[in-house]
């Protein structure tokens, strides 16, 4: 199992999970330094508006709302100081005003939450809680900067099966990146991923060009048929006129659909797919490359980087 692919699939699944709130997704995007502008609805809860604003880098627009939020008392035990995402947003606004709240939260939180808070606010606390599961163990390794150089893959795999939200996933993802940085072979992983990305782009571009060429050729092949039929009809117009008045629209529609159908090369036509693959392989060979061997080589290098 290649962890990098499993992480990509899980990341996509979590970011598209409707059960996770926009503020949780925005927080993750902020943590990985990929902030997004999430839509902020005026009828949303104030704390959610604050979170989305802060994590997208738009602090100034919600300054008054943030100041109001700090003055509010807990309602039925609910308050931003008891929620990792909300407290982080308020701390990003002003860490000094939230220092006591952050320190208090660190005294009762999980190891993974402790690691996240100390990543955002270094030295906010120096007493990490005892880990209660695999993800907590990974978080503690990351915090103490002693990530294992052996057995790290099995550790991350166990953690992968415990992931329930984006915070869990963030810890696993950070563990993987740390392992890649520490591995003397795996430092090439980013270059390998980039090479794969370029390969996919080359293949996609080649396919688009091949399909466009096929469309043009299809039209050119069908066009003489129209010319021949037109000549035949003109020579026998007296007989053809009543019939053409009825079937001309239908004939035109069938002709256009045929050109489009052939030009777009439907996936269900196996022969055309086979022909297309051979054309693409031929283009690669003209450039001195073997597409299949290149893919296999990149897969092998990626696999070796995770050993």
C-alpha positions as CSV (number, residue, x, y, z in Angstrom):
1,X,0.0,0.0,0.0
2,X,1.4,3.4,-1.0
3,X,0.6,5.8,1.8
4,X,0.8,8.8,-0.4
5,X,-2.2,7.6,-2.4
6,X,-4.2,6.6,0.6
7,X,-3.6,10.0,2.1
8,X,-4.8,11.7,-1.1
9,X,-7.9,9.6,-1.2
10,X,-8.7,10.2,2.5
11,X,-8.0,13.9,2.2
12,X,-10.4,14.2,-0.7
13,X,-13.1,12.2,1.1
14,X,-12.8,14.3,4.3
15,X,-12.9,17.7,2.5
16,X,-16.0,16.5,0.7
17,X,-17.7,15.1,3.8
18,X,-20.9,17.1,4.5
19,X,-20.8,16.1,8.1
20,X,-17.8,18.3,8.7
21,X,-18.5,22.0,9.1
22,X,-17.0,24.7,6.9
23,X,-15.0,26.1,9.8
24,X,-13.4,22.7,10.4
25,X,-12.4,22.4,6.7
26,X,-11.2,26.1,6.7
27,X,-9.1,25.3,9.8
28,X,-7.4,22.4,8.1
29,X,-6.7,24.5,5.0
30,X,-5.2,27.1,7.2
31,X,-3.0,24.5,9.0
32,X,-1.5,23.2,5.7
33,X,-1.0,26.8,4.4
34,X,-3.6,26.5,1.7
35,X,-6.3,29.0,2.9
36,X,-9.5,29.2,0.9
37,X,-12.2,31.8,0.8
38,X,-15.2,30.0,2.2
39,X,-18.6,31.7,1.7
40,X,-19.6,33.5,4.9
41,X,-23.4,33.8,5.4
42,X,-24.6,36.7,7.5
43,X,-27.2,34.4,9.1
44,X,-24.4,31.9,10.2
45,X,-23.4,31.8,13.9
46,X,-21.1,34.6,14.9
47,X,-18.2,32.3,15.9
48,X,-18.4,30.5,12.5
49,X,-18.2,33.8,10.7
50,X,-15.2,34.7,12.8
51,X,-13.5,31.3,12.0
52,X,-14.1,31.5,8.3
53,X,-12.8,35.1,8.2
54,X,-9.7,34.4,10.3
55,X,-8.7,31.2,8.5
56,X,-9.1,32.8,5.1
57,X,-6.8,35.6,6.1
58,X,-9.5,38.3,6.4
59,X,-9.1,39.4,10.0
60,X,-10.0,43.0,9.8
61,X,-13.6,42.5,8.6
62,X,-14.6,40.7,11.8
63,X,-12.7,42.7,14.4
64,X,-15.8,44.1,16.0
65,X,-17.5,40.7,16.0
66,X,-14.3,39.1,17.6
67,X,-14.3,41.8,20.4
68,X,-18.0,41.1,21.1
69,X,-17.4,37.3,21.2
70,X,-14.7,37.7,23.9
71,X,-17.2,39.4,26.2
72,X,-19.8,36.7,25.9
73,X,-20.4,34.3,28.8
74,X,-20.8,30.5,28.3
75,X,-24.3,29.4,27.3
76,X,-25.3,26.0,28.6
77,X,-21.6,25.2,29.0
78,X,-20.8,26.1,25.3
79,X,-18.1,28.7,24.7
80,X,-15.3,29.2,22.1
81,X,-12.7,28.5,24.8
82,X,-13.8,24.9,24.9
83,X,-13.5,24.3,21.2
84,X,-10.2,23.7,19.5
85,X,-11.1,25.3,16.1
86,X,-12.9,28.3,17.6
87,X,-10.2,29.0,20.2
88,X,-7.5,28.7,17.6
89,X,-9.3,31.4,15.5
90,X,-9.5,33.7,18.5
91,X,-5.8,33.0,19.4
92,X,-4.7,33.8,15.8
93,X,-6.4,37.2,16.2
94,X,-4.6,38.0,19.4
95,X,-2.5,35.3,21.2
96,X,-1.8,37.4,24.2
97,X,-5.5,38.0,25.0
98,X,-6.1,34.3,24.6
99,X,-2.9,33.0,26.3
100,X,-4.7,31.9,29.6
101,X,-7.5,30.3,27.6
102,X,-5.0,28.4,25.5
103,X,-3.0,27.3,28.5
104,X,-6.1,26.2,30.2
105,X,-7.3,24.2,27.2
106,X,-3.9,22.5,27.0
107,X,-4.3,21.2,30.5
108,X,-7.4,19.1,29.5
109,X,-7.0,18.4,25.8
110,X,-5.8,15.3,23.9
111,X,-2.3,14.9,22.7
112,X,-3.2,15.6,19.1
113,X,-4.9,18.8,20.1
114,X,-1.9,19.8,22.2
115,X,0.3,19.3,19.2
116,X,-1.9,21.4,16.9
117,X,-2.1,24.3,19.4
118,X,1.7,24.2,20.0
119,X,2.2,24.2,16.2
120,X,0.2,27.4,16.0
121,X,1.3,29.0,19.2
122,X,4.8,27.8,20.1
123,X,5.7,27.4,23.8
124,X,2.1,28.0,24.9
125,X,2.5,24.9,27.1
126,X,5.3,22.4,27.7
127,X,3.4,19.6,29.4
128,X,1.9,17.3,26.8
129,X,-0.8,14.9,28.0
130,X,-0.3,11.2,27.8
131,X,-1.3,9.6,24.4
132,X,-4.5,7.6,24.4
133,X,-4.3,6.1,20.9
134,X,-2.1,5.8,17.8
135,X,-2.8,9.3,16.5
136,X,-1.9,10.7,19.9
137,X,1.4,8.8,19.8
138,X,2.2,10.2,16.4
139,X,1.3,13.7,17.7
140,X,3.7,13.2,20.7
141,X,6.5,12.1,18.4
142,X,6.0,15.1,16.3
143,X,5.9,17.5,19.3
144,X,9.0,16.0,20.9
145,X,10.8,15.9,17.5
146,X,11.7,12.2,17.8
147,X,9.8,10.6,15.0
148,X,10.9,7.0,14.6
149,X,13.0,6.3,11.6
150,X,12.1,2.6,11.7
151,X,8.6,1.2,11.8
152,X,7.1,4.6,11.0
153,X,5.0,3.2,8.1
154,X,3.2,0.7,10.3
155,X,2.7,3.4,12.9
156,X,1.1,5.7,10.3
157,X,-1.0,2.9,8.9
158,X,-2.5,2.1,12.3
159,X,-3.2,5.8,12.7
160,X,-4.8,6.0,9.3
161,X,-7.5,3.6,10.4
162,X,-8.3,5.7,13.4
163,X,-8.9,9.0,11.5
164,X,-12.3,10.4,12.1
165,X,-11.8,14.1,11.2
166,X,-9.5,16.6,9.6
167,X,-7.5,17.1,12.8
168,X,-6.7,13.4,13.0
169,X,-5.8,13.5,9.3
170,X,-3.5,16.6,9.8
171,X,-1.5,14.7,12.4
172,X,-1.1,11.7,10.1
173,X,-0.2,13.9,7.2
174,X,2.5,15.7,9.3
175,X,3.9,12.4,10.4
176,X,4.2,11.3,6.8
177,X,6.0,14.5,5.8
178,X,8.3,14.1,8.8
179,X,9.1,10.6,7.8
180,X,9.8,11.7,4.3
181,X,12.2,14.5,5.5
182,X,14.1,12.1,7.7
183,X,14.4,9.3,5.2
184,X,17.7,9.5,3.2
185,X,15.9,8.1,0.1
186,X,12.5,9.7,0.5
187,X,13.7,13.2,0.1
188,X,13.2,12.6,-3.6
189,X,9.5,12.1,-3.1
190,X,8.5,15.6,-4.0
191,X,10.5,15.5,-7.2
192,X,8.9,12.2,-8.0
193,X,5.4,13.5,-7.4
194,X,6.2,16.5,-9.5
195,X,7.4,14.2,-12.3
196,X,4.2,12.2,-12.1
197,X,2.2,15.4,-12.3
198,X,4.1,16.5,-15.4
199,X,3.6,13.1,-17.0
200,X,-0.2,13.2,-16.4
201,X,-0.3,16.7,-18.0
202,X,1.7,15.4,-21.0
203,X,-0.6,12.4,-21.5
204,X,-3.7,14.6,-21.1
205,X,-2.4,17.1,-23.6
206,X,-1.5,14.4,-26.1
207,X,-4.9,12.8,-25.8
208,X,-6.6,16.2,-26.4
209,X,-4.6,16.8,-29.5
210,X,-5.2,13.3,-30.8
211,X,-9.0,13.6,-30.3
212,X,-9.1,17.0,-32.0
213,X,-7.2,15.5,-34.9
214,X,-9.6,12.6,-35.0
215,X,-12.6,15.0,-35.1
216,X,-11.1,17.0,-38.0
217,X,-10.3,13.8,-39.9
218,X,-13.8,12.5,-39.3
219,X,-15.4,15.7,-40.7
220,X,-13.2,15.6,-43.7
221,X,-14.1,12.0,-44.4
222,X,-17.8,12.6,-44.1
223,X,-17.9,15.9,-46.0
224,X,-17.4,14.3,-49.5
225,X,-20.5,12.1,-48.8
226,X,-22.6,15.3,-48.6
227,X,-21.1,16.6,-51.8
228,X,-21.8,13.3,-53.6
229,X,-25.4,13.2,-52.4
230,X,-26.0,16.8,-53.2
231,X,-24.8,16.2,-56.8
232,X,-27.0,13.1,-57.1
233,X,-30.0,15.0,-55.8
234,X,-29.5,18.0,-58.1
235,X,-29.3,15.7,-61.2
236,X,-32.6,14.0,-60.3
237,X,-34.3,17.0,-58.7
238,X,-37.7,16.3,-60.1
239,X,-37.9,13.0,-58.4
240,X,-36.0,13.9,-55.3
241,X,-37.7,17.2,-54.4
242,X,-40.9,15.7,-52.7
243,X,-38.8,13.2,-50.8
244,X,-36.1,15.7,-49.7
245,X,-38.8,18.1,-48.4
246,X,-39.7,15.4,-45.9
247,X,-36.3,13.8,-45.0
248,X,-33.9,16.7,-45.3
249,X,-34.1,17.9,-41.7
250,X,-33.8,14.3,-40.5
251,X,-30.9,13.6,-42.8
252,X,-29.1,16.7,-41.7
253,X,-29.6,15.8,-38.0
254,X,-28.3,12.2,-38.6
255,X,-25.3,13.6,-40.4
256,X,-24.4,16.0,-37.7
257,X,-24.8,13.4,-34.9
258,X,-22.6,11.0,-36.8
259,X,-19.8,13.5,-37.1
260,X,-20.1,14.4,-33.4
261,X,-20.4,10.8,-32.4
262,X,-17.3,9.7,-34.3
263,X,-15.4,12.9,-33.5
264,X,-15.7,12.6,-29.8
265,X,-14.6,8.9,-29.7
266,X,-17.0,7.4,-27.2
267,X,-15.3,5.3,-24.5
268,X,-17.6,2.4,-25.2
269,X,-16.0,1.8,-28.7
270,X,-13.1,-0.4,-27.7
271,X,-11.4,-0.4,-31.1
272,X,-11.2,3.4,-31.1
273,X,-9.9,3.4,-27.6
274,X,-7.3,0.9,-28.6
275,X,-6.4,3.0,-31.6
276,X,-6.1,6.1,-29.5
277,X,-3.8,4.4,-27.0
278,X,-1.5,3.3,-29.8
279,X,-1.4,6.8,-31.2
280,X,-0.4,8.2,-27.8
281,X,2.3,5.5,-27.3
282,X,3.6,6.4,-30.8
283,X,3.9,10.0,-29.9
284,X,5.9,9.1,-26.8
285,X,8.2,6.8,-28.8
286,X,8.8,9.7,-31.2
287,X,10.2,11.6,-28.2
288,X,12.3,8.7,-27.2
289,X,10.1,7.7,-24.3
290,X,8.2,4.5,-23.3
291,X,5.0,5.6,-21.6
292,X,4.4,2.3,-19.8
293,X,8.0,2.0,-18.6
294,X,8.0,5.6,-17.4
295,X,4.9,5.1,-15.3
296,X,6.3,1.8,-13.8
297,X,9.6,3.6,-13.0
298,X,7.8,6.4,-11.2
299,X,5.6,4.0,-9.3
300,X,8.7,2.0,-8.2
301,X,10.6,5.1,-7.1
302,X,7.5,6.2,-5.0
303,X,7.3,2.7,-3.5
304,X,11.0,2.7,-2.6
305,X,10.7,6.1,-0.9
306,X,8.2,4.5,1.6
307,X,10.4,1.6,2.6
